[in-house]
């Protein structure tokens, strides 16, 4: 890794001067733009990674939603079944009593 006479990386921006009006606080001025190091990936490689990540995220979302729907469906089935167990005997009894009264 190379550097200047002070051992600094030449791609690292350095504040070289301070600018300020009389009586105002000085503002540092950045002289060199920050250079982002390239990872060496081509556009095609980046597109392939993006496509794979998108597909995996979609698959995961679909699996999680399907599992959640199955759990909700099971919970609703239990609720309806429990309510039927509670209310159906009362309903049958009411209908039978109503019909037996009118049949007499």
C-alpha positions as a printed NumPy array, in Angstrom:
array([[  0.   ,   0.   ,   0.   ],
       [  1.582,   3.265,  -1.099],
       [  1.333,   6.596,   0.597],
       [  2.636,  10.125,   0.559],
       [  5.594,  11.372,   2.584],
       [  3.421,  11.273,   5.722],
       [  2.319,   7.658,   5.144],
       [ -1.239,   8.625,   4.118],
       [ -3.218,   6.859,   1.429],
       [ -3.291,   9.107,  -1.669],
       [ -7.003,   8.295,  -2.202],
       [ -7.99 ,   9.533,   1.254],
       [ -9.295,  13.111,   1.148],
       [ -7.372,  15.589,   3.275],
       [ -8.557,  18.924,   4.651],
       [ -5.908,  21.3  ,   3.404],
       [ -7.04 ,  24.748,   4.453],
       [ -9.445,  26.588,   6.701],
       [-11.724,  29.295,   5.341],
       [-13.575,  31.819,   7.462],
       [-14.556,  35.456,   7.64 ],
       [-13.073,  37.649,  10.325],
       [-14.802,  36.896,  13.619],
       [-16.602,  33.815,  12.239],
       [-15.666,  30.238,  13.004],
       [-13.438,  28.674,  10.366],
       [-14.917,  26.08 ,   8.011],
       [-12.638,  23.29 ,   6.747],
       [-12.564,  22.821,   2.975],
       [-12.285,  19.371,   1.437],
       [-10.041,  19.428,  -1.633],
       [-10.213,  15.854,  -2.944],
       [-13.396,  13.947,  -3.667],
       [-13.871,  10.661,  -1.895],
       [-13.03 ,   7.812,  -4.228],
       [-15.089,   4.691,  -3.613],
       [-12.964,   1.586,  -4.008],
       [-14.258,  -0.687,  -6.718],
       [-15.048,  -4.246,  -5.702],
       [-14.284,  -5.305,  -9.249],
       [-17.797,  -6.546, -10.096],
       [-19.217,  -6.087, -13.559],
       [-22.728,  -4.822, -14.187],
       [-23.743,  -8.347, -15.224],
       [-22.42 ,  -9.793, -11.951],
       [-24.214,  -7.135,  -9.931],
       [-27.422,  -7.778, -11.861],
       [-27.087, -11.525, -11.211],
       [-26.601, -10.948,  -7.468],
       [-29.563,  -8.576,  -7.41 ],
       [-31.754, -11.093,  -9.236],
       [-30.752, -13.911,  -6.886],
       [-31.345, -11.798,  -3.773],
       [-34.719, -10.709,  -5.107],
       [-35.747, -14.298,  -5.901],
       [-34.618, -15.568,  -2.484],
       [-36.419, -12.725,  -0.693],
       [-39.585, -13.441,  -2.695],
       [-39.409, -17.168,  -1.89 ],
       [-38.881, -16.463,   1.806],
       [-41.797, -14.016,   1.873],
       [-44.05 , -16.535,   0.139],
       [-43.098, -19.324,   2.585],
       [-43.645, -17.093,   5.607],
       [-47.007, -15.858,   4.321],
       [-48.165, -19.394,   3.529],
       [-47.191, -20.571,   7.018],
       [-48.975, -17.598,   8.588],
       [-52.105, -18.282,   6.52 ],
       [-52.113, -21.947,   7.569],
       [-51.803, -20.916,  11.226],
       [-54.635, -18.375,  10.884],
       [-56.797, -20.915,   9.077],
       [-56.246, -23.463,  11.855],
       [-57.052, -20.857,  14.526],
       [-60.256, -19.823,  12.726],
       [-61.277, -23.462,  12.267],
       [-60.845, -24.047,  16.025],
       [-62.868, -20.919,  16.837],
       [-65.745, -21.897,  14.539],
       [-65.682, -25.484,  15.784],
       [-65.746, -24.361,  19.432],
       [-68.636, -21.974,  18.793],
       [-70.582, -24.685,  16.984],
       [-70.054, -27.037,  19.939],
       [-71.39 , -24.336,  22.258],
       [-74.243, -22.926,  20.203],
       [-75.532, -25.839,  18.117],
       [-77.03 , -27.793,  21.048],
       [-78.811, -24.614,  22.219],
       [-80.131, -23.993,  18.717],
       [-81.342, -27.595,  18.313],
       [-83.011, -27.494,  21.718],
       [-84.775, -24.208,  20.892],
       [-86.071, -25.501,  17.55 ],
       [-87.245, -28.783,  19.085],
       [-89.058, -26.987,  21.92 ],
       [-90.685, -24.541,  19.486],
       [-91.909, -27.398,  17.258],
       [-93.059, -29.558,  20.136],
       [-95.132, -26.68 ,  21.56 ],
       [-96.916, -26.044,  18.253],
       [-97.441, -29.734,  17.646],
       [-99.456, -30.228,  20.821]])
